[in-house]
Amino acid sequence: MQERVNVAVDAMGGDNAPGQIVKGAVLAINERKDIKVFLVGKKEAINTELAAYTYDKEQIEVINADDIITNDEAPVMAIRRKKESSIVIALNLVKEGIADAFVSAGSTGAILVGGQFIIGRIKGVERPPLAPLIPTTKGVSLLIDCGANVDARSSHLIQFAKMGSIYMENIIGIKNPRVAIVNIGAEEEKGNTLVKETYPLLKNCKDINFIGSIEARDIPSGFADVIVCEAFVGNVILKLYEGLSTTLIGEIKRGLMSTLKSKIGAALSKPALKATLKDFDATKYGGAPLLGLNGLVVKTHGSAKSVEVKNSIIQCTTFKEQRINEKIKENIMKIE
């Protein structure tokens, strides 16, 4: 019998809370019997949503939290002052060992701050990075960091590369994942000060399969499995990725509906187009983990719907099964 994985879910975080969050939790436990979910938030609202579903009552426990941390609040002050918020209470469940992981679609800043202050970093990890999977023509790549460390140093990026390699090999199943650093050209001498300092260190790192620089235009083609950068660059890449994909899909739909002939063509091509777009949907892998903490923290999109929430919860089981934290500890603490 598989060991049960306990996941604390912020039921009040995100644009679609608590409805889509609760639905995602129910979908997760109905799909996997080895998961228990702690839904943390306003108890009455959560129970009202749960009343619409059929599920194993032993797999969901509701924990009341009177406060909610919003995106408008300063993260550090919110974590310190709102001890009864859904984010703080759920993170404390991980800290206390009651839960193995925390999932939220809420305030990114509060999640990043709370993860470090409450759960704490793995010994030796300098900065935990936020690492989402992004779709490519070859599957997915890990973009690390995309929002946690804007002013990173070269030593941080080396650790990002190591943690990203561990994640891709054990969670996605890519053996000896290719690691590249984001740059403005392929030549080793190009880049800003941070990239120039980091490149030779990555090149000499024996724990990773470093293949050199990657330009932004090569990211969608799957040129690398682990894409290393500091958070400012990573966040720009991620937001452009999301915005461009939404725009392209919208324009394609508009073009297909523009004439009678195009509408007929759209009807004929719909199954193939739908299958292609499904392949480019990275939300099926779950949310973005904040790697390097003493427990798993997963950040989903603020606009996450039930399926993404479900996948983020199920993602936590693989993380525990593959002992990702233990492997990060072993790698980070090795003497170079």
NORJO-V669639 format. One record per pair of residues at least 12 apart in sequence whose C-alpha atoms are under 8 Angstrom apart, sorted by the first residue. I is the first residue (numbers start at 1). GAP is how many residues later the second one is. Records with the same first field share a line. If there is no record, write none. Layout:
# NORJO-V669639
I->GAP / GAP
This chain:
# NORJO-V669639
2->32
3->31
4->30 / 31 / 32
5->29 / 30 / 31 / 94 / 95 / 311 / 312 / 315
6->29 / 30 / 31 / 32 / 92 / 93 / 94 / 95
7->28 / 29 / 30 / 31 / 92 / 93 / 94 / 95 / 96 / 306 / 309
8->29 / 30 / 31 / 32 / 82 / 83 / 85 / 86 / 91 / 92 / 93 / 94 / 95
9->28 / 29 / 30 / 31 / 81 / 93 / 94 / 95
10->29 / 30 / 31 / 76 / 77 / 80 / 92 / 93 / 94 / 95 / 96
11->28 / 29 / 30 / 35 / 75 / 93
12->28 / 29 / 30 / 56 / 74 / 94
13->55 / 91 / 92 / 93 / 94 / 289
14->90 / 91 / 92 / 93 / 287 / 288 / 289 / 290
15->90 / 287 / 288 / 289
16->286 / 287 / 288 / 289
18->27 / 28 / 31
19->27 / 30
20->284 / 285 / 286 / 289
21->284 / 285 / 288
22->17 / 24 / 27 / 28 / 284
23->26 / 27 / 283
24->281 / 282 / 283 / 284 / 285 / 286
25->12 / 281 / 284 / 285 / 288
26->27 / 29 / 284
27->279 / 280 / 283
28->282 / 283 / 285 / 286
29->26 / 27 / 30
30->25 / 26
32->282
33->26
35->24 / 279 / 282
36->22 / 23 / 24 / 25
37->22 / 23 / 24
38->22 / 23 / 24 / 25 / 61
39->21 / 22 / 23 / 24
40->22 / 23 / 24 / 25 / 46 / 47 / 49 / 50
41->21 / 22 / 23 / 24 / 25 / 26 / 27 / 44 / 45
42->22 / 23 / 24 / 25
43->19 / 20 / 21 / 22
46->16
47->15
64->22
65->19 / 20 / 21 / 24
66->18 / 19 / 20
67->15 / 17 / 18 / 19
68->14 / 17 / 18 / 19
69->13 / 16 / 17 / 18 / 37 / 38 / 41
70->36 / 37
71->35 / 36 / 37 / 38
74->35 / 36
75->32 / 34 / 35 / 38
76->34 / 37 / 38
78->32
79->31 / 34 / 35
87->17 / 23 / 24 / 27
88->26 / 30
90->12
91->23 / 24 / 27 / 28
92->26 / 27
94->25 / 201
95->23 / 24 / 199 / 200
100->195 / 196 / 220
101->194 / 195 / 196 / 197 / 215
102->194 / 195 / 196
103->194 / 195 / 196 / 197 / 209 / 210
104->194 / 195 / 196
105->194 / 195 / 196 / 197 / 198 / 199
106->193 / 194 / 196
107->195
108->191
111->188
112->36 / 178
115->178 / 182
116->12 / 177
119->174 / 175 / 176
120->173 / 174
121->171 / 172 / 173
122->170 / 171 / 172 / 207
123->206 / 210
124->205 / 208 / 209
125->34 / 167 / 207
126->30 / 33
127->22 / 29 / 165
128->20 / 21 / 162 / 163 / 164 / 165
129->15 / 16 / 17 / 18 / 19 / 20 / 31 / 161 / 162 / 163
130->14 / 15 / 16 / 17 / 18 / 158 / 159 / 160 / 161
131->12 / 13 / 14 / 15 / 33 / 157 / 158 / 159 / 160
132->12 / 14 / 155 / 156 / 157
133->149 / 152 / 154 / 155
134->104 / 148
135->85 / 144 / 145 / 146 / 147
136->83 / 84 / 85 / 86 / 144
137->83 / 84 / 85 / 143
138->83 / 84
139->83 / 140 / 141
140->82 / 85 / 142
141->81 / 83 / 84 / 85 / 86
142->22 / 26 / 83 / 84 / 85
143->83 / 84 / 85 / 86 / 91
144->16 / 17 / 20 / 82 / 83 / 84 / 85 / 86 / 87 / 90
145->15 / 83 / 84 / 85 / 86 / 89 / 90
146->83 / 84 / 85 / 86 / 87 / 88 / 89 / 92
147->84 / 85 / 87 / 88
148->83
149->81 / 82 / 83
150->80 / 81 / 82
151->79 / 80 / 81
152->78 / 79
153->41
154->40 / 41 / 43 / 44
155->43
157->41 / 71 / 72 / 73
158->40 / 43 / 44
159->173
160->68
161->18 / 47 / 65 / 66 / 67
162->45 / 46 / 166 / 169 / 170
163->128 / 129 / 165
164->62
165->12 / 14 / 43 / 61
166->158 / 161 / 162
167->157
168->57 / 58
170->152 / 154
171->147 / 148 / 151
176->32 / 33
177->31 / 32 / 47 / 48 / 49
178->30 / 31 / 32 / 33 / 46 / 47 / 48
179->29 / 30 / 31 / 32 / 33 / 45 / 46 / 47 / 48 / 49
180->30 / 31 / 32 / 33 / 34 / 44 / 45 / 46 / 47 / 48
181->14 / 18 / 31 / 32 / 33 / 46 / 47 / 48
182->13 / 31 / 32 / 33 / 34 / 45 / 46 / 47
183->12 / 30 / 31 / 32 / 33
184->30 / 31 / 32
185->28 / 29 / 30
186->26 / 27 / 28 / 29
187->26
188->24 / 25
199->13
211->13
214->13
216->21
283->25 / 28
284->23 / 24 / 27
285->26 / 27 / 30
286->14 / 22 / 23 / 24 / 25 / 26 / 27 / 28 / 29
287->12 / 13 / 14 / 21 / 22 / 24 / 25
288->12
292->33 / 36
293->32
294->31
295->30
296->20 / 23
298->14
300->12
